[in-house]
């Protein structure tokens, strides 16, 4: 089973890029973030024509998450991240597919920091930690996939000081992600590539793609009962270099089940 996450950065604007990648990569399950489209403008027909059933939560201007599957209809188990009934941002959707719970995550950016947006980011990640713990305790096999908007360590960002004040690399952000992962979850890409500089995001400005000045923000976390099934984990870097590309590249894992 091949499971991928891809911050598409506007699903309608980059629909040709998405469909081309689906044809080539052929993931079984895909988590998309930053749809930037209300529910009624999600490209359902095009996605279905590509062979995928989909569930999604849209938002008019920002955010938005979706789960695509070509191995069975995703059955939604959660449309909102629990813990704050007043939070209506479309950042989380969770579904069961072929016996696996897949959570699609678009964590807050948190800039500027310090400030209310950074506080929201940290609170959101703590809510995610609590919900992930509850999920794990069910004993179900679980994949938490998405754009967590945290570069976990200095190995996950190109050598620079230009991001030092950014919410993506603050000690508090990294500590929040570290608490989430704890001793139970496996960061799949880092588990199989423990010392490699691997990036999943390259900003459009300052020739960062051309200079390979990237950050690793997109992660797939596995529950303990999936760790031994992890067979491969990679980034489809070339997708970032295509015309009209998202500023993120798809990340995928392969499970031997």
C-alpha atoms as one frame of an Amber mdcrd trajectory, in Angstrom:
protein
   0.000   0.000   0.000   1.397   3.375  -1.062   0.268   6.394   0.967   1.231
   9.944   0.041   0.839  13.469   1.324   0.938  16.523  -0.944   0.389  20.179
  -0.096  -1.074  21.084  -3.475  -1.324  24.848  -2.770  -4.597  25.418  -4.666
  -6.143  22.238  -6.017  -7.911  23.829  -8.974  -5.029  26.006 -10.104  -2.686
  23.015  -9.947  -5.098  20.307 -11.005  -3.021  19.413 -14.115   0.044  18.969
 -11.889  -1.915  16.794  -9.466  -3.410  14.590 -12.174  -0.052  14.143 -13.913
   1.565  13.106 -10.627  -1.265  10.671  -9.845  -0.799   9.004 -13.237   2.938
   8.561 -12.760   3.206   7.831  -9.038  -0.063   5.886  -8.636  -0.417   6.188
  -4.856  -3.204   4.162  -3.283  -4.131   6.863  -0.756  -3.353  10.577  -0.981
  -3.713  13.316   1.616  -3.972  16.804   0.101  -3.575  20.098   1.911  -4.167
  23.763   1.072  -7.040  23.088  -1.299  -7.924  26.803  -1.283 -11.413  25.977
  -2.545 -14.863  25.824  -0.943 -16.530  22.433  -0.752 -18.562  22.905  -3.926
 -15.469  23.763  -5.979 -13.440  20.658  -5.182 -12.641  18.959  -8.547 -14.537
  15.772  -7.704 -15.216  14.736 -11.300 -11.588  15.066 -12.403 -10.363  13.159
  -9.361 -12.900  10.386  -9.933 -11.936  10.194 -13.606  -8.354   9.609 -12.429
  -9.612   6.592 -10.476  -9.909   8.063  -6.979 -12.783   8.399  -4.552 -12.430
  11.435  -2.288 -13.617  13.058   0.902 -12.740  16.658   1.681 -13.226  19.750
   3.793 -12.900  22.958   1.841 -12.484  26.591   2.727 -12.996  29.570   0.423
  -9.572  31.214   0.477  -7.127  29.181   2.551  -6.627  25.792   4.129  -8.687
  22.798   3.019  -7.851  19.084   3.283  -8.809  15.965   1.332  -8.226  12.220
   1.334  -8.183  10.387  -2.004  -8.270   6.613  -2.413  -8.144   4.235  -5.350
  -8.516   1.142  -3.141 -11.951   1.788  -1.712 -14.187   4.622  -0.608 -12.716
   6.580   2.342 -15.130   6.402   5.271 -14.886   9.625   7.270 -14.304   9.082
  10.976 -13.647  12.726  11.923 -14.244  16.027  10.112 -12.656  18.282  12.740
  -9.737  18.082  15.107 -11.319  17.656  18.561 -10.615  19.993  21.445 -11.954
  23.377  20.304 -15.537  23.528  19.035 -15.044  27.167  17.985 -12.222  26.344
  15.581 -13.778  26.139  12.108 -10.598  26.225  10.024 -10.473  23.332   7.542
  -7.240  21.741   8.710  -8.108  18.143   9.575 -10.000  15.230   8.104  -9.753
  11.565   9.064 -11.007   8.462   7.297 -10.803   4.688   7.332  -9.464   3.048
   4.173  -8.870  -0.699   3.903  -8.526  -1.147   7.654  -6.172   1.814   8.193
  -7.095   5.127   9.783  -5.594   7.977   7.770  -5.537  11.512   9.148  -4.883
  14.373   6.731  -3.280  17.293   8.549  -2.619  20.915   7.668  -1.154  22.459
  10.803  -1.122  26.249  11.232   1.860  28.186   9.946   2.048  30.315  13.090
   3.586  33.485  11.682   4.182  36.110  12.783   5.604  34.983  16.060   5.237
  35.739  18.860   1.563  36.509  18.712  -1.945  35.037  18.454  -1.179  32.999
  15.320   1.791  31.350  16.973  -0.261  30.633  20.101  -2.923  29.044  17.890
  -0.295  26.882  16.188   1.034  25.528  19.479  -2.461  24.948  20.860  -3.476
  23.176  17.640  -0.463  20.859  17.772  -1.266  20.025  21.396  -4.847  19.180
  20.414  -3.439  16.961  17.688  -1.160  15.221  20.186  -4.081  14.445  22.475
  -6.274  13.175  19.655  -3.445  11.093  18.195  -2.951   9.477  21.589  -6.643
   8.621  21.761  -6.487   7.150  18.252  -3.395   5.102  19.049  -5.033   3.631
  22.135  -7.787   2.120  19.968  -5.208  -0.298  18.563  -6.047   0.571  14.974
  -3.237   0.997  12.438  -2.914   4.748  11.907  -1.087   7.110   9.560  -0.902
  10.814  10.408  -0.001  12.501   7.124   0.310  16.097   6.071   1.978  19.453
   6.275   2.846  19.888   9.940   4.507  23.261   9.297   7.479  22.317  11.479
  11.035  21.556  10.407  11.879  19.148  13.259  15.660  19.731  13.488  18.442
  21.681  11.815  18.914  18.691   9.506  15.464  19.499   8.079  16.372  22.969
   6.802  19.159  24.165   4.557  22.081  25.837   6.373  20.898  29.410   6.913
  20.021  31.990   9.541  17.369  33.661   7.383  14.562  31.580   8.938  15.654
  32.011  12.546  12.613  34.135  13.478  10.117  31.981  11.578   7.468  29.955
  13.412   8.436  26.840  11.435  11.746  26.432  13.267  11.092  27.894  16.704
  12.091  25.748  19.699   8.470  25.748  20.870   7.253  24.433  17.506   9.876
  21.717  17.416   9.141  20.751  21.008   5.418  20.473  20.205   6.097  18.105
  17.309   8.568  16.130  19.385   5.927  15.682  22.109   3.456  14.490  19.493
   5.849  11.897  18.077   7.044  10.860  21.528   8.163   7.248  21.796   5.142
   5.806  20.022   4.969   7.345  16.534   7.492   6.792  13.752   8.531   9.645
  11.467   8.679   7.407   8.396  10.952   9.476   6.173  13.479  10.154   8.908
  13.325   6.553  10.144  14.534   5.248   6.783  16.848   8.198   6.062  18.271
   9.055   9.489  21.132  11.314   8.386  20.093  12.651   4.972  19.174  16.243
   4.255  15.719  15.787   2.757  13.406  18.655   1.921   9.726  18.756   0.968
   9.172  22.523   0.614  11.036  25.192  -1.305   9.786  28.793  -1.112   9.096
  30.506  -4.435  11.268  33.497  -3.517  15.044  33.960  -3.775  15.628  31.049
  -6.159  15.245  28.600  -3.289  14.221  25.691  -5.514  17.108  26.279  -7.873
  19.513  26.503  -4.910  17.947  23.491  -3.154  17.285  25.751  -0.182  14.438
  23.741   1.286  12.742  22.622   4.483  11.168  19.307   5.509   7.672  20.250
   6.641   5.596  17.347   5.309   5.590  14.192   7.410   3.982  10.770   7.640
   3.814   9.408  11.181   3.058   5.738  11.783   1.461   4.101  14.797   3.593
   1.404  16.465   1.706  -1.435  14.785   2.714  -0.130  11.330   6.424   0.424
  11.953   7.477  -3.045  10.866   5.364  -2.738   7.717   7.301   0.327   6.521
   9.109  -0.731   3.347  10.005   2.582   1.689   9.661   6.355   2.089  10.654
   9.009  -0.439  10.010  12.516  -1.775   8.959  13.026  -5.401  11.282  16.029
  -5.736  10.936  16.445  -9.489   7.282  17.424  -9.093   8.414  20.669  -7.430
  10.407  21.613 -10.536   7.512  21.371 -12.983   5.837  24.380 -14.539   3.117
  25.789 -12.308   4.198  23.564  -9.398   3.196  23.795  -5.783   5.956  24.984
  -3.461   5.768  21.529  -1.830   6.695  18.132  -3.270   4.722  14.943  -2.591
   6.030  12.594   0.105   5.084   8.930   0.153   5.535   5.700   2.042   5.061
   2.098   1.035   3.663  -0.387   3.520   4.079  -4.127   3.072   0.422  -4.893
   3.699
